[in-house]
Amino acid sequence: MLSRPAVKKFPFFHPFSRRLHICLLCMAGFCCTTFMRMHIAITMTCMINSTALALENAVYPEVFDNKSSLIEEVESVSDGVCSSNTDLNKKVVVDYGGQLVWNSQEQNLIFSGTFWGSIITVLPSMFFINRYSPRYVLQAAVGCYILMTVITPYIATHFGPYPVFISRVIMGLGEGFILPANNAILANWFPSAERSTAISLFTTGNQMAGAGGNPVAASLCASSFGWPSIFYFASIVSTVWSVCWFLTASNQPSKCKVMTKTEKEYLDATVVRRSNKTNRSLVVPYAKILKSPAFLAQLLCQFVINSIVTLLQIYLPNYFKDVLHLGVIANGTYTSVPNIVNFALKIVWGITIDKAKENKIISGTFGVKLSQSIANFGGALFLILITFYVDCTNPTLGFIFFCMMYGCMGTLVSGFYTSLLSLAPKYTATMSSISVFCAMMGRLSTPAIVGLIKKQNTLSEWQTLFLVCAGANIVCGIVFLLFGSGELQEWGEEDEAKEMKSMAEKTPLASMQNLPADVEDNDVFQSALDMDIPEIQLNEITLTTEERQRFQRRIREDSMCL
């Protein structure tokens, strides 16, 4: 066996770090897709004619013919006031000037559209990613997002809520590929000691979409361009990213044409690189995966956290508008600043955890459990405080509590998400697809739960929602503390050994005839090619000069493909 010489570490945060560039590209793409999906939350508050909808809902038989009585029951305000507790005959309505009269059931249906679409594709996505380039799969998924986003304003104004729901379902078909494709690329590019940092940086695209996207959406909504311009802006920005991704991205370091020699040697020595175009005979141990307590704990976290995050992303602007009575600009600010706090805490915490693991201060399992506990139990605490101490008389206190809750949630990716990528790197695509399926089920459950509890959009209904989320957080945190893990699992190690043994037993000619296109990932073969001798003997595999030249031609042809 050939042993690798010691290599110099190439820093992650370096101007010429290619893996940093890839991570930033993934982050920007995630920001674009998240913004295209979630801006509908604040945009919907601008699309809906709240006054007309309130008047429609306020029509009671006893006052049906008395228009003056109706007008007295509904008071329209634009800059946010708190309704009088003593005057029960008036209802405060904050109207942002929309023209569509869609009731809460129709709005919930539209919010759930992307989740229904992603449920269809998230499990099949692992087969596409295992057999085709994740780089191109991600490109196609983003293209689906862009197309549906740009046509939504026309559909909404000409055809109504149900065709908009269909367009959101089609958008969701692309969403099922987003996380599995990104996970597969990140697993190929980063050593285990840097994964928490990489994941923290990548997933900040989610917070960037909220921190930067919500104020932009609110400004465009309040401008003369109106709410349709939000959809067009999102489409243009995403198209620019798509062009950059097509020209510069690659699936793994061995496919990258622009990278320093030092970094390439470092990644060759530290990253378990696996082609995503796997052999069709590869057997995935589904039974072992689905029976793993660590994986099941991670699935529960996926479900619970995505349910809560969906509630915050989609319905929080509605809470700020109808319960705290904020204007459109204030709404954009209140929904964006907590995301900035989350962004900062996520990066700092991810780097801190990785440094602690690299210096052997903590184990991988302790790191993920500590991170998940802060997110779950800290988030539950502030949700309870919001429930009992926040109403329209003190929105600033609610703003502070939301910022602190988002800060606690900044540790999430160093918890269950890092656990997902650590349990069995070989099966990242498969496990990611299963996990994202659970995440989509969590997202899909949110509109149903909200519709079940929130009927009149009152403060008491929102308090019930927050208490349900706090309880789910506590249960999730306890389960992960008991069963979560951040270490490579035995079933992943066993299958790794079996595969290597099977590869070593193949004959030279048979291996050449059935050689996959990504043969350069095999370090043993590559080491043999670099030896300038007519014939070599390595691990019972013999390569002649002619065979070696054939290998080199295959490698050159394969490298030109991407």
C-alpha positions in Angstrom: 0.0 0.0 0.0 1.1 3.5 -0.7 1.1 6.0 2.1 0.4 9.7 1.6 3.1 12.2 2.5 2.2 15.0 5.0 0.6 17.9 3.4 0.4 21.6 4.4 -3.1 22.8 5.4 -4.6 25.4 3.1 -6.8 27.8 5.0 -10.5 27.8 4.3 -10.8 31.6 4.6 -8.3 32.7 2.1 -8.8 34.9 -1.0 -7.6 32.0 -3.3 -9.4 29.2 -1.4 -11.4 27.5 -4.1 -13.6 25.6 -1.6 -14.5 29.0 -0.1 -15.6 30.2 -3.5 -17.7 27.1 -4.0 -19.3 27.5 -0.6 -20.1 31.2 -1.3 -21.7 30.2 -4.7 -23.8 27.6 -2.9 -24.8 30.2 -0.3 -25.8 32.7 -3.0 -27.8 30.1 -4.8 -29.6 29.1 -1.6 -30.3 32.7 -0.9 -31.9 33.2 -4.3 -34.1 30.1 -4.1 -35.1 30.9 -0.5 -36.0 34.4 -1.5 -38.1 33.3 -4.5 -39.9 30.9 -2.2 -40.4 32.9 1.0 -40.9 36.5 -0.3 -44.5 35.5 -0.9 -45.0 35.9 2.8 -44.5 39.7 2.9 -45.6 40.1 -0.7 -49.0 38.5 0.2 -49.6 41.3 2.8 -49.2 43.8 -0.1 -51.3 41.7 -2.6 -54.4 41.4 -0.4 -57.0 44.1 0.1 -57.3 43.7 3.8 -60.1 46.2 4.1 -62.3 44.5 1.5 -61.6 41.1 3.1 -62.4 42.4 6.6 -65.7 43.9 5.4 -66.5 40.7 3.6 -65.9 38.7 6.8 -67.7 41.3 9.0 -71.1 41.0 7.3 -73.5 39.6 9.8 -77.2 39.1 9.1 -78.3 41.7 11.6 -76.3 44.5 10.0 -76.2 43.2 6.4 -78.2 46.2 5.1 -76.7 48.8 7.3 -73.5 50.0 5.7 -72.8 52.6 8.4 -72.7 49.8 11.0 -70.2 47.9 8.9 -67.9 50.9 8.5 -67.9 51.5 12.3 -66.9 47.9 12.9 -63.8 48.2 10.7 -61.2 50.9 11.1 -58.5 51.2 8.5 -55.1 52.4 9.6 -51.8 52.7 7.7 -49.1 53.4 10.2 -50.0 51.0 13.0 -52.1 51.5 16.1 -53.2 49.3 18.9 -56.9 48.7 19.1 -58.8 49.9 22.2 -59.5 47.2 24.7 -62.6 49.0 25.8 -64.2 49.4 22.4 -65.3 45.9 21.3 -67.3 47.2 18.3 -64.3 48.2 16.3 -61.6 46.1 14.6 -58.3 47.5 13.6 -57.3 46.6 10.0 -53.9 47.4 8.6 -54.2 47.6 4.8 -51.0 47.9 2.6 -53.1 48.8 -0.5 -53.5 45.5 -2.2 -56.2 44.7 -4.8 -56.7 40.9 -4.4 -59.5 39.6 -2.2 -58.2 36.1 -1.2 -59.4 34.6 2.0 -57.1 33.0 4.6 -57.9 29.5 3.2 -56.8 30.5 -0.3 -53.7 32.1 1.1 -52.8 29.0 3.1 -53.2 26.9 0.0 -50.8 29.1 -1.9 -48.2 29.0 0.9 -48.3 25.2 0.9 -47.8 24.9 -2.9 -44.0 24.6 -2.9 -44.2 22.0 -0.2 -46.6 19.8 -2.1 -44.3 20.0 -5.2 -41.1 19.2 -3.2 -42.8 16.1 -1.6 -43.1 14.6 -5.1 -39.4 15.0 -6.1 -37.4 15.0 -2.9 -37.1 11.2 -2.7 -36.4 10.6 -6.5 -33.8 13.4 -6.3 -31.3 11.0 -4.7 -31.4 8.8 -7.8 -30.8 11.8 -10.1 -27.9 13.1 -8.0 -26.3 9.7 -7.7 -26.3 9.2 -11.5 -26.0 12.7 -12.9 -23.9 15.8 -12.1 -25.2 17.6 -9.0 -24.0 20.8 -10.5 -26.4 20.5 -13.4 -29.2 19.1 -11.3 -29.0 22.2 -9.1 -28.9 24.4 -12.2 -32.1 22.9 -13.6 -33.9 23.2 -10.2 -33.1 26.9 -10.0 -34.3 27.4 -13.6 -37.7 25.9 -12.6 -37.8 28.5 -9.7 -37.0 31.4 -12.0 -39.6 30.5 -14.6 -42.5 30.1 -12.1 -41.5 33.3 -10.2 -41.5 35.5 -13.3 -45.0 34.4 -14.4 -46.7 34.6 -11.0 -47.8 38.3 -11.1 -49.6 37.7 -14.5 -51.3 34.5 -13.2 -52.4 36.2 -9.9 -54.0 39.2 -11.5 -55.7 37.4 -14.4 -56.5 33.9 -13.2 -56.9 34.0 -9.4 -55.4 32.0 -6.5 -55.8 28.4 -7.7 -53.5 28.8 -10.8 -51.0 30.6 -8.5 -51.1 27.5 -6.3 -50.4 25.3 -9.3 -47.4 27.5 -10.3 -46.1 27.2 -6.7 -46.4 23.4 -6.9 -44.3 23.4 -10.1 -41.8 25.6 -8.3 -41.7 23.0 -5.5 -40.7 20.3 -8.0 -37.4 22.1 -8.2 -37.1 22.6 -4.5 -36.9 18.9 -3.9 -33.5 18.9 -5.6 -31.9 22.0 -3.9 -30.6 20.7 -0.6 -29.6 17.1 -1.7 -27.6 18.6 -4.6 -25.9 21.2 -2.4 -25.2 18.6 0.3 -23.6 16.2 -2.2 -21.3 19.0 -3.5 -20.3 20.2 0.0 -19.6 16.6 1.1 -17.2 16.3 -1.8 -15.4 19.6 -1.1 -14.9 19.8 2.6 -13.0 17.7 5.2 -14.9 16.7 8.3 -13.2 19.3 10.5 -14.5 22.1 8.3 -18.0 20.9 7.7 -19.8 22.8 10.5 -18.2 26.0 9.2 -19.0 25.2 5.6 -22.6 24.3 6.4 -23.0 27.4 8.6 -21.8 29.6 5.8 -23.9 27.8 3.1 -27.1 28.0 5.1 -26.7 31.6 5.8 -28.2 32.1 2.4 -31.5 31.4 4.2 -30.8 34.3 6.6 -29.6 36.6 3.8 -32.9 36.0 2.0 -34.7 37.2 5.1 -32.3 39.9 6.2 -31.8 41.5 2.8 -34.8 40.3 0.9 -37.6 41.4 3.3 -36.6 45.1 3.4 -36.2 45.0 -0.4 -39.6 43.4 -0.8 -41.2 45.9 1.6 -39.6 48.9 -0.2 -40.7 47.6 -3.6 -44.2 47.0 -2.2 -44.4 50.6 -0.9 -43.0 52.0 -4.2 -44.8 53.0 -7.3 -43.7 49.7 -8.9 -45.9 47.7 -6.6 -45.8 44.1 -5.5 -45.3 42.6 -9.0 -41.8 44.1 -9.1 -40.8 41.9 -6.2 -41.2 38.8 -8.4 -39.3 40.3 -11.3 -36.5 41.5 -9.1 -36.1 38.0 -7.6 -36.0 36.4 -11.1 -33.4 38.8 -12.4 -31.0 38.3 -9.5 -31.4 34.5 -9.7 -30.7 34.5 -13.4 -27.4 36.3 -12.8 -26.5 33.7 -10.2 -27.4 30.9 -12.6 -25.0 32.2 -15.2 -22.2 32.5 -12.6 -22.8 28.9 -11.4 -22.7 27.5 -14.9 -19.4 29.1 -15.7 -17.5 28.6 -12.5 -18.8 25.7 -10.4 -17.6 22.1 -10.2 -18.8 18.9 -8.4 -15.5 18.1 -6.6 -11.9 19.3 -6.3 -10.7 16.8 -9.0 -13.0 18.4 -11.5 -11.9 21.9 -10.7 -9.6 23.6 -13.3 -8.7 26.7 -11.3 -7.2 25.9 -7.9 -3.9 26.3 -6.2 -1.6 23.3 -6.0 -1.3 23.5 -2.2 -5.1 23.4 -1.7 -5.5 20.6 -4.2 -2.9 18.5 -2.3 -4.6 19.3 1.0 -8.0 18.3 -0.2 -6.6 15.1 -1.8 -5.2 14.1 1.5 -8.2 15.1 3.8 -11.4 14.8 1.9 -13.1 11.4 1.2 -13.9 12.2 -2.4 -16.6 10.2 -4.0 -18.1 10.6 -7.5 -21.8 11.2 -7.5 -22.1 9.0 -10.6 -22.2 5.8 -8.7 -22.2 2.3 -10.1 -25.7 0.9 -10.5 -24.7 -2.2 -8.6 -24.1 -0.1 -5.4 -26.3 -1.3 -2.7 -27.5 1.3 -0.2 -28.2 -0.2 3.2 -31.7 1.4 3.6 -32.6 -1.0 6.5 -29.5 0.1 8.5 -30.0 3.7 7.7 -33.7 3.7 8.8 -33.0 1.7 11.9 -30.2 4.0 13.1 -31.2 5.9 16.3 -28.9 8.8 15.4 -30.4 9.1 11.9 -34.0 8.9 13.2 -33.2 11.6 15.8 -32.0 13.8 13.0 -35.2 13.1 11.1 -37.3 14.3 14.0 -35.2 17.5 14.2 -35.7 18.0 10.4 -39.5 17.8 10.8 -39.8 20.0 13.9 -37.3 22.7 13.0 -38.7 23.0 9.4 -42.2 23.3 10.8 -41.2 26.2 13.1 -39.0 27.9 10.5 -41.8 27.8 8.0 -44.2 29.4 10.5 -41.6 32.2 11.1 -40.8 32.7 7.5 -44.3 32.6 6.0 -46.6 33.8 8.7 -44.5 36.2 10.8 -45.1 39.2 8.5 -48.9 38.5 8.9 -48.4 38.4 12.7 -46.6 41.8 12.7 -49.3 43.3 10.4 -52.5 42.0 11.9 -51.5 41.5 15.6 -48.8 44.0 16.3 -50.3 46.5 13.7 -47.0 47.5 12.1 -46.7 49.4 8.8 -45.1 47.8 5.7 -41.6 49.3 6.2 -41.6 48.4 9.9 -42.8 44.9 9.0 -39.8 44.5 6.7 -37.5 45.7 9.4 -38.9 43.5 12.1 -38.6 40.4 9.9 -35.1 41.2 8.6 -33.1 42.1 11.7 -33.6 38.8 13.5 -32.2 37.1 10.4 -29.1 39.2 10.7 -28.6 38.1 14.3 -29.1 34.5 13.2 -26.5 35.0 10.4 -23.9 36.4 12.8 -24.4 33.8 15.5 -24.4 30.9 13.0 -21.0 31.9 11.5 -19.3 32.5 14.9 -20.7 29.4 16.4 -19.8 27.2 13.5 -16.2 28.4 13.5 -16.0 28.0 17.2 -17.3 24.4 17.2 -15.0 23.4 14.3 -11.9 24.9 16.1 -12.9 23.0 19.3 -13.2 19.7 17.3 -10.0 20.3 15.4 -8.1 20.9 18.7 -9.7 17.7 20.2 -11.4 19.8 22.9 -14.8 18.3 22.2 -16.0 15.3 20.2 -18.2 15.5 17.1 -21.1 14.0 19.1 -20.7 16.5 22.0 -20.6 19.4 19.4 -23.8 18.5 17.7 -25.7 17.8 20.9 -24.6 21.1 22.5 -25.5 23.0 19.4 -28.9 21.4 19.1 -29.7 21.9 22.8 -29.1 25.6 22.6 -31.3 25.9 19.5 -34.2 23.8 20.9 -34.3 24.8 24.5 -33.3 28.4 23.9 -35.9 28.8 21.2 -38.6 27.3 23.4 -37.7 29.7 26.2 -38.2 32.8 24.0 -41.3 31.5 22.4 -42.8 31.2 25.8 -41.8 34.7 26.7 -43.3 36.0 23.5 -46.5 34.2 24.3 -47.0 35.8 27.7 -45.4 39.2 27.4 -45.9 40.5 23.9 -48.9 42.2 22.3 -49.6 45.3 20.2 -48.8 47.6 23.2 -45.1 46.6 23.3 -44.0 45.5 19.8 -40.4 46.5 20.6 -40.2 43.9 23.4 -41.4 41.3 20.9 -38.7 42.4 18.4 -36.0 41.9 21.1 -37.4 38.4 22.0 -37.5 37.4 18.3 -33.9 38.5 17.8 -32.8 36.4 20.8 -34.8 33.4 19.6 -33.3 33.7 16.1 -29.8 33.9 17.7 -30.4 30.6 19.5 -31.5 29.0 16.3 -28.2 30.1 14.7 -26.6 27.0 16.3 -28.9 24.6 14.5 -26.7 23.8 11.5 -23.9 22.8 13.9 -26.4 20.4 15.4 -28.7 18.1 13.4 -27.5 19.3 10.0 -23.8 18.5 10.8 -24.9 15.2 12.2 -26.6 14.4 8.9 -23.3 14.9 7.0 -21.2 13.0 9.6 -23.1 9.7 10.0 -22.1 8.2 6.7 -20.5 10.5 4.1 -20.8 7.8 1.4 -24.6 7.9 1.5 -24.9 11.7 1.8 -27.2 12.0 -1.2 -29.5 9.2 -0.2 -29.7 10.3 3.5 -30.2 13.9 2.5 -33.1 13.0 0.3 -34.8 11.1 3.1 -34.1 14.0 5.5 -35.4 16.6 3.1 -38.5 14.5 2.6 -39.1 14.7 6.4 -38.3 18.4 6.3 -40.9 18.9 3.5 -43.5 17.0 5.5 -42.8 19.4 8.4 -43.2 22.4 6.1 -46.3 21.0 4.6 -47.8 20.4 8.1 -47.4 24.1 9.0 -50.2 25.6 6.9 -52.5 22.8 8.1 -51.7 23.5 11.8 -52.0 27.2 11.3 -55.3 26.8 9.6 -56.5 24.6 12.4 -55.6 27.0 15.1 -55.7 30.5 13.5 -59.3 31.3 12.5 -59.7 35.0 13.2 -56.0 36.0 13.4 -56.3 37.0 17.0 -53.6 37.4 19.6 -54.9 34.4 21.6 -54.6 32.2 18.5 -51.0 33.2 17.9 -50.2 32.6 21.5 -51.5 29.0 21.1 -49.3 28.6 18.0 -46.2 29.8 19.9 -46.9 27.4 22.8 -47.2 24.5 20.4 -43.9 25.4 18.8 -42.2 25.7 22.2 -43.5 22.2 23.2 -42.2 20.7 20.0 -38.8 22.3 20.5 -38.5 20.8 23.9 -39.4 17.3 22.8 -37.0 17.5 19.8 -34.2 18.7 22.0 -34.6 15.8 24.5 -34.7 13.1 21.8 -31.6 14.5 20.1 -29.7 14.6 23.5 -30.5 10.9 24.0 -29.9 9.6 20.5 -28.0 12.2 18.4 -24.5 11.6 17.1 -21.8 13.4 15.2 -19.6 10.4 14.4 -19.2 8.0 11.5 -21.6 5.0 12.1 -20.5 1.4 12.0 -22.8 0.5 9.0 -21.0 3.2 7.0 -17.6 1.8 7.9 -18.6 -1.7 7.1 -19.9 -0.9 3.6 -16.8 1.2 3.0 -14.5 -1.8 3.7 -16.6 -4.1 1.5 -16.4 -1.8 -1.4 -12.7 -1.4 -1.2 -12.2 -5.1 -1.0 -14.4 -5.6 -4.0 -12.4 -3.1 -6.0 -9.1 -4.7 -5.1 -10.3 -8.2 -6.3 -11.1 -7.0 -9.8 -8.8 -8.1 -12.6 -7.0 -5.3 -14.6 -8.7 -5.9 -17.9 -12.2 -6.4 -16.4 -11.7 -3.2 -14.4 -10.7 -1.3 -17.5 -13.6 -2.5 -19.6 -16.2 -1.5 -16.9 -14.4 1.5 -15.6 -16.6 4.4 -14.7 -16.0 7.8 -16.2 -14.7 9.2 -12.9 -11.8 6.8 -12.5 -9.5 9.6 -11.4 -11.1 9.4 -7.9 -9.3 6.2 -7.3 -6.0 7.2 -5.6 -4.4 3.8 -6.1 -4.9 3.9 -9.9 -3.8 7.6 -10.0 -0.6 6.7 -8.1 0.1 4.0 -10.5 -0.3 6.3 -13.5 2.2 8.8 -12.1 5.0 6.1 -12.1 7.1 6.3 -15.2 8.0 2.6 -15.6 6.8 0.1 -18.2 5.1 -2.2 -15.7 4.2 -1.9 -12.0 2.8 -4.2 -9.4 0.4 -2.7 -6.9 -2.1 -4.5 -4.6 -2.3 -7.4 -7.1 -3.3 -5.1 -9.9 -0.9 -5.0 -12.9 -0.8 -2.1 -15.3 1.3 -2.2 -18.5 2.4 0.8 -20.4 -0.4 0.5 -22.9 -3.0 0.1 -20.1 -1.5 3.1 -18.3 -1.9 5.2 -21.4 -5.4 4.1 -21.9 -6.2 5.2 -18.3 -4.6 8.6 -18.9 -6.7 9.1 -22.1 -9.9 8.3 -20.1 -8.9 10.8 -17.4 -8.2 13.6 -19.9 -11.5 13.0 -21.7 -13.5 12.9 -18.4 -11.9 16.1 -17.1 -12.9 17.9 -20.3 -16.6 17.0 -19.8 -17.0 19.3 -16.9 
